[in-house]
């Protein structure tokens, strides 16, 4: 109930600032955090996300499936081969005719080249592999592929971001474009820049994907969240990444 | 899959006070929560942590259900001699995790 009051209050107070965030005003969620949480992310021995990166590194060279192949058998040293990959995902998959995110790419790789069953969303191993791959792009600017085939999906992602939903009838944009410099109860409303996924959220006490974060927000506005892996969530991811073009990857980020 | 992240300075001068940080992955399930269908989730926590400096125990902690997942411990000691810090975490369901880090004291 308090949350609802806070949301309504925030909306009433909001000046009509509507519109997308100017390039020079974009800020990572990092800049909204307190210094102790920043310190936690900055030091690789205190960043709990690094536990998943380490596990991902072990999984990278673990042979699985009927062909007894590891990621490393095709892709070699991830430090070279995976550098910059997370910065351009979700990417268009010709066979599926639509964009796939990093988690889906890992599962497609497992199915096609390792004949291994897909890993569940938010499972430890999928998060670990995704974190390990994304970590290779840390510090690199987000650079979505300039692919015409992505255009309709990007447009749909943007539409979903702007579309009001749920019992509270709020669009993502109502908070993250229009009110990002304000607070919702005690928490900063951030700009929804997906710079550090998968990331360690103190509230979750675990690493989580961008899809988990999106679903959490949808539940928050009392909408029926899209299922993990649904085209809608991938389109949203695509839009968010393009919206954050040029911002450096932080994976694994820490957030409150 | 269990793993630990340790931060011990690689070098120190004799007599320096050094900070040691240890982070390990663990769910720290408190044992008070229920699943969506109402069943109790059994307790699964780390119960004890210890750090030995060249075999001598310099720090020990008991852990309890209210401690968050992936517990992070930080403590101080005096660098007396070159050698090894050995860390050990022990918990429910036979959980055991060890790690070590070397230090050179000049």
HADDOCK unambig.tbl for C-alpha pairs under 7 A between the chains (distance, minus, plus):
assign (segid A and resid 45 and name CA) (segid B and resid 5 and name CA) 5.39 0.50 0.50
assign (segid A and resid 45 and name CA) (segid B and resid 6 and name CA) 6.16 0.50 0.50
assign (segid A and resid 45 and name CA) (segid B and resid 7 and name CA) 5.95 0.50 0.50
assign (segid A and resid 46 and name CA) (segid B and resid 23 and name CA) 6.66 0.50 0.50
assign (segid A and resid 48 and name CA) (segid B and resid 70 and name CA) 6.97 0.50 0.50
assign (segid A and resid 51 and name CA) (segid B and resid 3 and name CA) 6.40 0.50 0.50
assign (segid A and resid 51 and name CA) (segid B and resid 4 and name CA) 6.93 0.50 0.50
assign (segid A and resid 51 and name CA) (segid B and resid 25 and name CA) 6.60 0.50 0.50
assign (segid A and resid 205 and name CA) (segid B and resid 68 and name CA) 6.99 0.50 0.50
assign (segid A and resid 205 and name CA) (segid B and resid 69 and name CA) 5.68 0.50 0.50
